[in-house]
Amino acid sequence: MKISIQSIDCSPKQDLLDLVNEKLTKLTHFSDRILETKVTLRVEKAEKRDNKEVEVRLVIPGHDLFVKKHSESFEESLQKAYDVLQREIKEWKDKN
């Protein structure tokens, strides 16, 4: 699985990039049909504290999965996105 990470309005540290790769690579345990994972890290220009956004798109033949999560840190947003994607992959596998 190929993982591409794009950051908008921020410069993520290597620790965060490693965490993203580690977390999303674990999704292959739930489905071996994931071809690519596209991740976008963004800091919204807002007055709110939960301005760290993580978008993840899983490219699966015939059906892409997408999730967008906000929180106070990228790590928390990533965990929320991972949890949702894990559940969506299981639901998708049950339907197919």
C-alpha angles and dihedrals in degrees: 000000000000117000119199120187124197123184124201122196092353143072108222120211120241090251090062093047090050090050091051091051093045095048097044094044087061089065089074087072088069098044133009091197095079106116101179141001120210116196128188121192115195138172109210118218094237137129090232121101094227094069099128109104129191121189120188127186118187112202108215122167108266095000133050122199119214133186134173122193135179130199143136094279137030090235092057092045090049092051091050091049091047092052092050093046092049090054093044092051091052091049091047092050091050091054093049 
